[in-house]
Amino acid sequence: MNNIAIIDLHTHTINSPDGNHEALFMAETARDNKIHTVAFTDHCEVDYFYKDNYDKVVENSFKDVSEVSEKLKGQINVLKGIELAQPHYIPELAQQIIDSHNYDVVIGSIHNLREQEDFYFWKSFDGIDIEATMNEYFDELIKMLEWGNFEILAHITYPFRYIYNICGYVEDINKYKNKVDELLKLCAEKDKALEINMGGLKYPINKPSPDLDTIKRYKELGGKLISVGSDSHYAERIGVNIDKAYDIAREAGFKSVAIFKDRKISEFAIV
């Protein structure tokens, strides 16, 4: 099992506001660490597209990654990607962003509720009804899936990281079973890859998003496609804990993970 090549479809370069390294350095580091495939999926927060200069981020990222992909052809498989956050809040703009670039893979994610800041920036949950907030979050995931112009559904328990950071407990996904089942079933019906995001392992919560039981439930509901990503923002963390993501996928009954080119899916065997 340890000899299976590493596929990492969720990483961020310096073009993301929280990125730290240039795409070329990241790709060369990944190559030297024997990574088979890396997708650079810099952030694009659709609802803050112009306000926070994501129009420039998108252009710079696509240009850089395209150049790196060509330069390192035959040395490492570099995919041109984007993490499109809150696309269904302004669907016409999201569609325009996607149509103007020849992406290999588009990640769909939600980092904030409507007209609110990213959960990452929350300092307190005082006076906040966490259960109501999470119900709203899962509702938005369902709406994003109904919009549907992406390949990978990312880190579906994203707010759990910050609830743990601030409140000190792991939120129970089973409290939202009906809505989670609805989104998992919709993910399966629309042939979206459900991501096993390993970024949470670098946070105090120390858990992937989602957990093993949720991945198993996705398969029970007809899910066929799994994606794996480190959510790395540093060159040296590309591919970190992907072996553990493979273990989760296999334990849930999956024999392969998704890989993309020109937004067309194929499967990469992990058994």
Salt bridges, closest charged atoms under 4 A:
ASP18 OD1 - HIS43 NE2 3.43
ASP18 OD2 - HIS233 NE2 3.04
ASP32 OD1 - ARG31 NE 3.02
GLU45 OE2 - HIS43 ND1 3.78
GLU45 OE2 - HIS111 ND1 2.91
GLU59 OE2 - HIS101 NE2 2.99
GLU67 OE2 - LYS63 NZ 3.03
GLU70 OE1 - LYS73 NZ 3.24
GLU83 OE1 - HIS10 NE2 3.01
GLU83 OE1 - HIS12 NE2 3.15
GLU83 OE1 - HIS43 ND1 3.36
GLU83 OE2 - HIS111 NE2 3.02
GLU83 OE2 - HIS155 NE2 3.24
ASP104 OD2 - LYS80 NZ 3.66
ASP104 OD1 - LYS261 NZ 3.77
ASP139 OD2 - LYS179 NZ 3.11
GLU140 OE1 - HIS88 NE2 2.84
GLU140 OE2 - ARG114 NE 2.75
GLU151 OE2 - ARG263 NH2 2.74
GLU171 OE2 - LYS175 NZ 3.01
ASP181 OD2 - LYS177 NZ 2.83
ASP181 OD2 - ARG217 NH2 2.84
GLU195 OE2 - HIS10 ND1 2.70
GLU220 OE1 - ARG217 NH1 2.98
ASP231 OD1 - HIS10 NE2 3.16
ASP231 OD1 - HIS12 NE2 3.30
ASP231 OD2 - ARG161 NH2 3.33
ASP247 OD1 - ARG250 NH2 2.68
